[in-house]
Amino acid sequence: MITKTTTTATDPEIAGEAPVLLSLRDVTKTYQARGRDVQALKGIDLNISAGDFITIQGPTGGGKSTLLQLLGALDSPSSGSLWVGQTDLAKAGVKEATRIRAEEIGFVFQSFNLIPTLTALENVEMGLVPIGVPAAERRSRAEEALRGVGLGDRGDHRPGELSGGQQQRVAIARAIVKGPRILLADEPTGNLDERMRDEILEVLTGLNRDGLTMVLVTHDSAVAKRASRRLRLEAGKITEL
């Protein structure tokens, strides 16, 4: 399985047995909507440690997607600190945030976002293009990632020739091929039936057992129950269940 050595966040308050990969301290996020301020996140304090399998639930509009965007270096906090390794994203420039997003974090979404004209293998290879991996190495790493999600024999198939569960496996392979420290997933089973959902859950829990840290946003309690930590985010405030 593709793994990467972890680095501990530098916030001096952090302590614990497992290294902390992400640390949020009093994080807020405020947007402008229809001429008024909307506070999506209100003073979030959260540590995510190596090996965690975290699910986040809560009502629509409660701040789940906003939090996932911050964790993935797709946005920055309005206030507070958000440490990823040794970098505070609240203070990082665009170049450093882009590097972290490209190298350290894998993303899986509800929609598979595969390129229909490319094979499964070529879609997975696309996960390595932004970090400049040579073509021959891209191919071998993509093949390894597909084997890791149980699709070693489907590399020459295009998305239209695969089931929904298989397409999501390809998307997961694309997310892990670069060896991220953390996998972020936004409703990764939302478009799947129960059987395919369970298949994807087996893949994700297997990756977690192999050491990949994972944060999933989900409305599905069957998914949430598989996690080692369950969080609820409502009205911008987070609680641990």
LOGU-623494 format. One record per residue: residue in three letters; x, y, z of N, C-alpha, C, CB in turn. Coordinates in steps of 0.001 Angstrom, whole numbers, plus 500000, padded with zeros to 6 digits. Atoms other than C-alpha are relative to their C-alpha. Glycine has a CB too. Layout:
ala X Y Z X Y Z X Y Z X Y Z $
...
REM end
This chain:
met 500839 498809 500000 500000 500000 500000 500873 501239 500000 499051 500006 501212 $
ile 499232 498780 500140 501185 503516 499183 499871 500805 501273 499536 500817 498780 $
thr 500018 499244 498757 502150 505386 502345 501054 501089 499953 500230 499078 501208 $
lys 499041 498898 499921 504086 508478 503353 500329 500253 501459 499441 501291 499325 $
thr 499605 499680 498637 506067 509371 506451 499294 501254 500466 501517 500172 500102 $
thr 500760 498868 499492 504109 511742 508671 500886 500987 500739 498894 499519 500912 $
thr 499348 498941 499245 505163 515029 510233 498996 500571 500987 500555 501109 499060 $
thr 500900 499540 498964 503708 516307 513481 499719 501484 499862 500573 499701 501367 $
ala 500332 498577 499971 501837 519624 513613 500794 500677 501104 498479 500215 500208 $
thr 499061 499311 499123 503845 522276 515426 499349 500768 501132 500824 500927 499204 $
asp 500660 499297 498903 501215 523764 517758 500522 499453 501329 498449 499851 499908 $
pro 499378 500504 498779 502897 523545 521199 499025 499361 500969 500710 501105 500687 $
glu 500968 500586 499080 499632 522544 522912 499731 498529 499685 498699 500784 499957 $
ile 500376 501336 500438 499408 519295 520963 500814 498949 500728 500181 499857 498493 $
ala 499328 501126 499382 500204 516111 522809 499158 498770 499752 500232 500232 501520 $
gly 500762 501220 500214 499195 512477 522487 500886 498918 499450 498832 500246 499065 $
glu 499219 501144 500434 500337 509064 521438 500280 500039 498506 499287 498718 500358 $
ala 499808 499967 501443 499785 509387 517679 500366 501408 499549 498734 499515 499273 $
pro 499677 498670 500522 501329 512250 515701 498744 500706 499495 501039 499897 498870 $
val 501131 499204 500479 498835 515033 514985 500341 500537 498617 499664 501169 500989 $
leu 499753 499576 501376 498567 515689 511252 499358 501345 499691 499485 498954 499034 $
leu 500675 498715 500156 496047 518531 511306 499526 500477 501365 498807 499892 499007 $
ser 500427 499426 498728 495273 520877 514174 499309 501325 499750 501197 500183 500957 $
leu 500767 498767 500119 492571 523543 514253 499855 500613 501378 498609 499743 499357 $
arg 500124 499279 498749 492570 526183 516979 499159 501257 499786 501391 500359 500565 $
asp 500915 498859 500031 489607 528566 517320 499777 500491 498561 500548 501146 500872 $
val 500151 499681 501418 488985 528425 513557 498587 500508 499716 500310 498762 499130 $
thr 501276 499481 500481 486219 530581 512111 500074 500175 498487 499645 501346 500697 $
lys 500082 499693 501425 485030 531042 508546 498730 500785 499758 500031 498708 499132 $
thr 501123 499109 500257 482804 533912 507484 499928 500311 498507 500130 501304 500828 $
tyr 500251 499678 501399 481268 534443 504045 499063 501205 499899 499401 498783 499260 $
gln 500975 498968 500336 479414 537310 502458 498894 499356 499163 500673 501193 499232 $
ala 501132 500528 500753 475934 536312 501275 498854 500998 500067 499560 498614 500545 $
arg 501114 499043 500091 473270 538732 500083 500217 501224 500882 498693 499321 500386 $
gly 499690 498774 499297 475037 541656 501646 500180 499878 501498 498960 500961 499741 $
arg 499799 500158 498556 475472 540155 505100 501034 498917 500266 498668 499656 500708 $
asp 499015 500998 499606 478075 538099 506951 499302 498722 500461 500911 500549 501114 $
val 500486 501306 499563 477385 534396 507360 501185 499253 500610 499357 499188 498806 $
gln 498912 500693 499320 479566 532621 509916 499778 498490 499878 500089 500433 501500 $
ala 500176 501431 500272 479897 529056 508602 500639 499137 501073 500585 499645 498644 $
leu 499309 500734 498929 482355 527919 511296 500254 500957 501147 501342 499369 499495 $
lys 499956 499136 498822 482436 529244 514852 500930 499402 501057 498578 500203 500581 $
gly 499060 500389 498947 485552 528637 516912 500264 498505 500066 499489 500461 501321 $
ile 499769 501447 500057 486426 525085 515792 501360 499658 500599 499913 499488 498543 $
asp 498772 500582 499454 489014 523229 517900 499980 498503 499684 500124 500259 501559 $
leu 500003 501402 500431 490031 519860 516476 501422 499544 499700 499099 499809 498753 $
asn 498767 500674 500387 493034 517546 516292 499662 498759 499187 500844 499629 501245 $
ile 500132 501220 500800 493273 514880 513589 501357 499314 500020 499526 500310 498517 $
ser 498745 500715 499788 495916 512286 514403 500217 498938 498934 500021 499361 501385 $
ala 499652 501061 500950 497730 509764 512226 499207 498741 500332 501528 499707 500027 $
gly 500760 501227 499825 495534 506716 511724 498546 500202 500355 500630 499185 501036 $
asp 501406 499744 499704 492240 508407 512603 499123 499633 498811 499789 501469 500379 $
phe 501068 500147 500989 489097 507412 510715 498819 500785 500568 499628 498458 499722 $
ile 500977 499057 499462 486740 510336 511291 498856 500178 499016 500660 501359 500312 $
thr 501142 499606 500809 483222 510863 509998 499368 501249 500600 498965 498852 499902 $
ile 500658 498754 499600 481426 514204 510125 498576 499967 499478 500768 501258 499464 $
gln 501407 499945 500362 477640 514357 510148 499404 501326 500460 499229 498811 500613 $
gly 500685 498781 499597 475149 517151 510558 499050 500452 498917 500999 501105 500320 $
pro 500995 499540 500971 472336 519023 508810 500640 500763 498849 498965 500879 500686 $
thr 499567 499194 501134 472710 520627 505409 500134 501461 500426 499007 499864 498820 $
gly 499757 498613 499629 474189 524089 505799 500653 500178 501347 498735 500741 499984 $
gly 499400 499906 498678 475836 523242 509096 501478 500309 500001 499780 498747 500725 $
gly 498580 499658 500088 479382 523872 507831 500900 498843 499606 500458 500540 501299 $
lys 499176 501187 500278 480546 520354 506840 500897 500198 498779 499106 498779 499787 $
ser 499206 499817 501215 481663 521183 503308 501031 501105 500184 499091 500322 498811 $
thr 499042 498928 499719 483285 524406 504517 501195 499464 500769 499330 501133 500790 $
leu 498909 500567 499217 485317 522484 507079 500884 499114 499129 499450 499199 501185 $
leu 499213 500879 500863 486383 519916 504485 500881 500811 499051 499077 499070 499199 $
gln 499201 499136 500869 487554 522700 502168 501205 500571 500736 499143 501135 499449 $
leu 498877 499483 499223 489695 524159 504951 501026 498904 500245 499513 500580 501336 $
leu 499075 501110 499749 491184 520760 505825 500793 499636 498756 499240 498780 500498 $
gly 499345 500351 501251 492023 520238 502167 500793 501118 499366 498998 499534 499043 $
ala 499229 498857 500505 493800 523595 501737 499368 500605 498752 501432 499575 499696 $
leu 500725 499368 501095 491119 524661 499247 499536 501403 500379 498804 499146 499596 $
asp 500396 498688 499483 490309 527681 501417 500795 500239 501275 498442 500082 500267 $
ser 499281 499687 498765 491771 529442 504447 499041 500582 501022 501161 500981 499731 $
pro 500903 499498 498958 490214 530377 507799 499908 501519 499994 500461 499524 501366 $
ser 500129 498552 499777 488877 533842 508514 500801 500417 501223 498516 500400 500172 $
ser 499178 499762 498821 490564 533609 511920 500343 498659 500625 499273 500923 501022 $
gly 499532 501228 499388 492337 531068 514087 501176 499418 499237 498876 498989 500077 $
ser 498862 500655 500658 495105 528647 513088 499593 498599 499566 501237 499942 500945 $
leu 500257 501339 500554 495002 525493 510969 501337 499439 499540 498953 500045 498808 $
trp 498687 500570 500286 498212 523517 511090 499867 498715 499191 500763 499730 501301 $
val 499822 501229 500772 498983 520940 508408 501494 499707 500028 499445 500137 498506 $
gly 498575 500208 499798 502291 519418 509411 500598 501213 500697 500712 499734 498657 $
gln 499328 498847 499415 504526 522404 510059 499533 501322 499407 501484 499867 499823 $
thr 500492 498803 500684 502471 524893 508049 498650 500426 500565 499887 499749 498486 $
asp 501275 499433 499596 499720 527156 509370 499326 500561 498742 500188 501111 501103 $
leu 500659 499588 501234 497332 527452 506426 499360 501373 500123 498956 498984 499605 $
ala 500562 498668 499814 495867 530588 507948 500988 501082 499575 499593 500203 501458 $
lys 498969 499032 500345 499175 532295 507166 500765 499630 498732 500962 500142 501144 $
ala 499236 500482 501156 500439 530258 504198 499608 500757 498735 499780 498489 499800 $
gly 500272 499406 501300 500731 531735 500740 499364 498995 499056 501277 500549 499393 $
val 500666 500849 500990 499038 530356 497644 500909 498865 499555 499566 500829 498789 $
lys 499079 501022 500479 502154 528466 496531 500115 498844 500990 501373 500607 499745 $
glu 499863 501044 498997 502524 526582 499813 498692 499220 500162 500426 500605 501341 $
ala 501285 500690 499914 498802 525798 500025 499810 499064 498814 498848 501013 500066 $
thr 500108 500842 501200 498919 524461 496463 500881 498769 500124 500383 500796 498742 $
arg 499105 501139 499816 501897 522252 497309 499404 498980 500966 501362 500473 500510 $
ile 500595 500906 499020 500181 520802 500371 498823 499247 499380 499541 500780 501251 $
arg 501167 500605 500632 497006 520151 498391 500416 498944 498986 499143 501071 499325 $
ala 499562 500920 501047 498930 518444 495590 500715 498778 500554 500904 500717 499035 $
glu 499129 501071 499532 501275 516331 497701 499483 499257 501228 501338 500558 500301 $
glu 500289 500565 498688 499758 515709 501119 498569 499473 500171 500264 501029 501036 $
ile 501417 500252 499758 495991 515374 500677 499359 499380 498772 499274 501297 500384 $
gly 500781 500625 501060 493820 513058 498599 498534 500347 500165 500195 498477 500000 $
phe 501402 499608 499984 490247 513927 497660 499148 498968 499273 499820 501383 499364 $
val 501005 500841 500641 487240 511714 496896 498654 500692 500172 499982 498545 500609 $
phe 501262 499281 499971 483849 513152 496017 498826 499071 499694 500031 501156 499006 $
gln 501203 500779 500284 480272 511970 495629 499928 499658 498519 498740 500769 500433 $
ser 499895 500260 501435 480543 512351 491856 501428 499566 499724 499609 501263 499145 $
phe 498699 500655 500143 483439 510288 490581 501033 500885 499308 499842 498710 499228 $
asn 499102 499044 500684 484907 513067 488363 501082 499308 499186 500654 500923 501017 $
leu 499064 500674 500892 486573 510591 486013 499869 500567 498592 499753 498475 499996 $
ile 500014 499530 501387 487527 511600 482477 499512 498858 499123 501419 500498 499543 $
pro 500628 501141 500671 485255 509460 480273 500798 499418 498839 498667 500404 499503 $
thr 499240 500485 501154 487671 509197 477337 501296 499290 500390 500318 501152 499081 $
leu 498777 500649 499530 490536 507866 479483 499665 498672 500656 500759 500908 500984 $
thr 500175 501268 499302 490974 504345 480794 500127 500210 501509 501032 498960 499507 $
ala 499848 499929 498548 490898 503593 484509 501446 500292 500374 499536 498691 500658 $
leu 498578 499795 499702 494698 503414 484520 500413 501433 499695 500868 499017 499196 $
glu 499640 498630 500370 495030 506738 482717 499373 501011 500955 499564 500296 498560 $
asn 500628 499116 499019 492548 508377 485109 500801 500045 501292 498570 499548 500287 $
val 499210 500037 498774 494624 507232 488076 501333 500721 499804 500240 498545 500442 $
glu 498743 499306 500289 497815 508473 486419 499845 501512 500115 500496 499634 498604 $
met 500227 498554 499943 496243 511944 486281 500248 500565 501399 498576 500323 499560 $
gly 499732 499542 498645 496627 512118 490067 501462 500330 500252 499556 498966 500972 $
leu 498568 499766 499831 500401 512237 489597 500541 501103 499098 500753 498730 499737 $
val 499526 498979 500936 500624 514782 486794 500351 501312 500706 498944 500256 498934 $
pro 499684 498701 499385 500455 517892 489059 501306 500020 500790 498883 500406 500906 $
ile 498764 499995 499217 503488 516755 491057 501204 499549 499171 499847 499100 501222 $
gly 498875 500182 500906 505651 516061 488005 500644 498634 500010 501014 500981 500308 $
val 499453 501362 500012 506081 512292 488260 500219 499561 498553 499047 499004 500743 $
pro 499733 500444 501375 507747 510869 485088 499011 498938 499531 501415 499457 499892 $
ala 501037 500847 500580 505524 508864 482722 500135 498541 500413 500034 500103 498500 $
ala 499823 501419 499674 507046 505435 483420 499644 499733 501460 501450 499558 499718 $
glu 500335 500172 498585 506758 505891 487183 498520 500205 500239 500803 500965 500864 $
arg 501447 499809 499875 503230 507223 486813 499256 498706 499699 499518 501116 499060 $
arg 500682 501231 500400 502221 504023 485054 500114 498920 501085 500580 499480 498675 $
ser 499812 501065 499010 503723 501676 487657 499267 500325 501305 501501 499786 500275 $
arg 500698 499631 498771 502307 503636 490596 498491 499921 499839 500397 501400 500429 $
ala 501435 500108 500255 498865 503794 488996 499562 498542 500010 499640 500654 498659 $
glu 500324 501426 499980 498903 500036 488461 499952 499479 501436 501031 499201 499176 $
glu 499986 500417 498598 499815 499531 492122 498764 500501 500734 501265 500508 500696 $
ala 501168 499439 499331 497019 501849 493269 498722 499267 499593 499874 501491 499683 $
leu 501180 500746 500444 494439 500018 491156 499956 498614 500638 499991 499876 498469 $
arg 499981 501299 499310 495565 496696 492605 499572 500173 501455 501413 499355 499927 $
gly 500319 499755 498603 495205 498232 496062 498512 500152 500267 500709 501219 500465 $
val 501452 499876 499834 491490 498899 495471 499264 498863 499298 499514 501351 499458 $
gly 500624 501188 500571 490854 495531 493831 499627 500103 498542 498805 499676 500759 $
leu 500316 499832 501420 490821 496704 490204 501233 499819 499124 499391 501375 499755 $
gly 498798 500213 500782 494150 495435 488971 499742 499477 498602 500888 499064 500710 $
asp 500336 500558 501314 492405 493726 486057 499058 500895 499204 499375 498632 500164 $
arg 500936 499099 500687 490308 496746 485012 500684 501265 499486 498862 500381 500935 $
gly 499277 498794 500375 493028 499216 484074 499714 500490 498597 501444 499768 500138 $
asp 500245 499600 501389 492123 499203 480368 498535 500331 499733 500448 498900 499061 $
his 501414 499690 500157 488405 499845 480972 499757 501504 500165 499160 499206 501017 $
arg 500405 498610 499840 486880 503285 480465 498860 500093 501011 499576 500608 498642 $
pro 501028 499882 498968 484480 504669 483094 498637 499446 499602 499846 501426 500377 $
gly 501296 500486 500453 481422 503833 480991 499885 498487 499989 499722 500519 498638 $
glu 499991 501461 499985 482433 500173 481098 500085 499441 501415 501160 499479 499173 $
leu 499879 500400 498600 482566 500091 484904 498715 500319 500756 501201 500703 500664 $
ser 501136 499708 499125 479873 499933 487591 500288 501257 500820 499700 498797 500934 $
gly 499796 498820 499160 479318 502870 489927 501011 499742 501103 498686 500445 500608 $
gly 499041 500333 498956 481218 501111 492702 501417 499909 499476 499622 498704 500652 $
gln 498664 500094 500595 484118 500365 490378 500534 501377 499632 499972 499102 498760 $
gln 499552 498641 500316 484225 503979 489200 500471 500729 501258 498869 500792 499323 $
gln 499562 499354 498766 484433 505140 492808 501323 499410 500479 498929 499857 501089 $
arg 498696 500594 499660 487273 502667 493382 501111 500645 499186 499987 498475 499758 $
val 499008 499311 500839 489115 504254 490452 500285 501389 500569 499501 500108 498528 $
ala 499818 498664 499416 488516 507673 492029 500826 499929 501282 498633 500652 500290 $
ile 499212 500174 498780 489913 506387 495328 501457 499714 499643 499421 498856 500869 $
ala 498629 500293 500437 492957 504947 493529 500705 501267 499536 499996 498958 498870 $
arg 499414 498732 500450 493530 508327 491882 500376 500884 501190 499019 500746 499077 $
ala 499727 499175 498827 493368 509983 495315 501194 499501 500797 498784 500050 500889 $
ile 498933 500542 499153 495851 507622 496985 501306 499756 499253 499544 498715 500624 $
val 498818 500377 500778 498323 507130 494121 501221 500856 500350 499699 500118 498511 $
lys 498866 499130 499664 500447 510079 495266 500521 499761 501418 499596 501457 499847 $
gly 499552 500285 498640 500773 508631 498787 499686 501115 500965 501468 499737 500012 $
pro 500335 498880 499105 498869 511339 500700 500049 499585 501461 498615 500551 499670 $
arg 500098 500266 498566 498947 511634 504465 498539 499831 500428 500660 501135 500800 $
ile 501397 499940 499583 495219 512265 504631 499105 499859 498783 499698 501319 500750 $
leu 501027 500104 501029 492221 511242 502541 498746 500710 500500 499698 498506 499644 $
leu 501236 499295 499702 489252 513627 502559 498937 499551 499012 500200 501539 499944 $
ala 501058 500510 500875 485951 512317 501201 498688 500701 500334 499850 498458 500143 $
asp 501276 499305 499838 482690 514221 500677 498896 499123 499421 500024 501402 499305 $
glu 501082 500901 500394 479729 511791 500572 500469 498975 498955 498819 500809 499447 $
pro 499438 500897 501023 481815 509104 498790 499084 498854 499610 501294 499436 500483 $
thr 500935 501077 500338 478945 506585 498882 498615 500536 499659 499898 499012 501155 $
gly 501308 499384 500168 476108 509040 498237 499282 499598 498727 500140 501466 500029 $
asn 500616 500370 501270 475518 507898 494635 499918 498492 499794 500765 500618 498866 $
leu 499906 501449 500139 475748 504164 495342 498865 499299 500730 501340 499504 500522 $
asp 500967 500809 499272 473268 501472 496291 500695 499330 501190 499353 498938 499065 $
glu 499455 500547 498755 473737 499541 499549 501154 499040 499750 498910 499291 500780 $
arg 498929 500968 500258 475834 496752 498044 501283 500702 499585 499575 499004 498914 $
met 498811 499271 500440 478178 499141 496271 500547 500871 501124 499680 500862 498771 $
arg 499546 499226 498839 478266 501356 499367 500877 499149 500904 498799 500547 500791 $
asp 499242 500879 499114 479453 498413 501430 501345 499623 499385 499195 498740 500313 $
glu 498728 500287 500673 482110 497591 498813 500989 501143 500210 499775 499762 498490 $
ile 499123 498838 499837 483496 501115 499010 500432 500144 501456 499293 501284 499525 $
leu 499634 499949 498583 483390 501030 502813 501112 499007 500319 498779 499716 500877 $
glu 498940 500984 499772 485497 497879 502758 501340 500518 499477 499646 498660 499323 $
val 498767 499423 500546 488043 499612 500519 500543 501070 500940 499750 500598 498595 $
leu 499557 498893 499160 488160 502698 502750 500512 499518 501357 498862 500990 500198 $
thr 499538 500507 498705 488410 500778 506020 501305 499228 499845 498929 499103 500641 $
gly 498729 500680 500245 491155 498649 504483 501155 500975 499885 499912 499168 498744 $
leu 498965 498972 500110 493129 501760 503565 500335 500578 501367 499550 501117 499052 $
asn 499769 499483 498651 492671 503050 507096 500792 499002 500838 498665 500323 500686 $
arg 499236 501011 499258 493908 499766 508574 501467 499995 499573 499389 498604 499790 $
asp 498625 499939 500498 496985 500168 506388 500702 501293 500383 500013 499846 498500 $
gly 499339 498816 499459 497650 503528 508028 499569 501329 499435 501418 499871 499805 $
leu 500415 498734 500596 495885 506132 505882 498996 500698 500912 499392 499772 498598 $
thr 500910 499195 499200 494238 508886 507924 498856 500480 499117 500739 501199 500648 $
met 501165 499804 500842 490701 509535 506750 498963 500874 500696 499391 498658 499622 $
val 501091 499160 499513 488014 512204 507170 498888 499964 498953 500484 501478 500275 $
leu 501129 500143 500911 484582 511551 505614 498827 500844 500470 499584 498530 499882 $
val 501292 499363 499769 481536 513786 505412 498931 499065 499458 499920 501418 499323 $
thr 501034 500936 500429 478423 511629 505249 498676 500293 500694 500433 498560 500279 $
his 501319 499991 499388 474685 511593 505862 499556 498591 500378 498987 500634 499058 $
asp 500370 501402 499850 474684 507796 506033 500519 499457 501337 500554 499163 498820 $
ser 499577 500507 498691 474711 506398 509581 500750 498681 499887 498796 499826 500908 $
ala 499277 501256 500192 475893 503024 508253 501471 500269 499696 499363 499176 498865 $
val 498612 499595 500263 479019 504781 506989 500629 500529 501277 500066 501075 498881 $
ala 499458 499365 498797 479466 506808 510176 500382 498982 501061 498996 500981 500572 $
lys 499745 501002 498969 479355 503709 512371 501307 499256 499792 498870 499017 500045 $
arg 498730 500689 500263 482491 502365 510709 501202 500793 500491 500148 499728 498516 $
ala 498886 499118 499639 484587 505271 511964 500475 499751 501426 499590 501460 499840 $
ser 499469 500053 498633 486844 505331 515007 499638 501249 500787 501516 499827 499975 $
arg 500454 498762 499362 485747 508916 515721 498833 500565 499198 501162 501044 500105 $
arg 501171 499427 500659 482353 510464 514963 499795 501424 500495 498733 499139 500262 $
leu 500210 498594 499673 481864 514221 514851 498660 500455 499438 501153 500877 499447 $
arg 501212 499357 500504 478722 516305 514455 500271 501491 499877 498772 499726 500934 $
leu 499800 498573 500271 478847 519755 512907 498631 500609 499700 501007 500231 498800 $
glu 501326 499385 500125 475760 521910 513312 500107 501460 500377 498949 499276 500892 $
ala 499976 498551 499769 475339 525684 513051 501408 500508 500261 499099 500363 501172 $
gly 498625 499524 499911 479109 526061 512706 500777 499538 501199 500004 501440 499987 $
lys 499328 500485 498803 479963 524279 515960 500127 498476 499951 499235 500440 501267 $
ile 499706 501419 500110 481499 520838 516301 499961 499335 501376 501370 499787 499340 $
thr 499985 500821 498785 480951 518137 518913 500449 498605 499623 498598 499968 500690 $
glu 499551 501369 500244 482489 514686 519245 499031 499057 500692 501464 499777 500507 $
leu 501023 500915 499487 480015 511846 519692 500664 498838 500711 499093 499486 498861 $
REM end
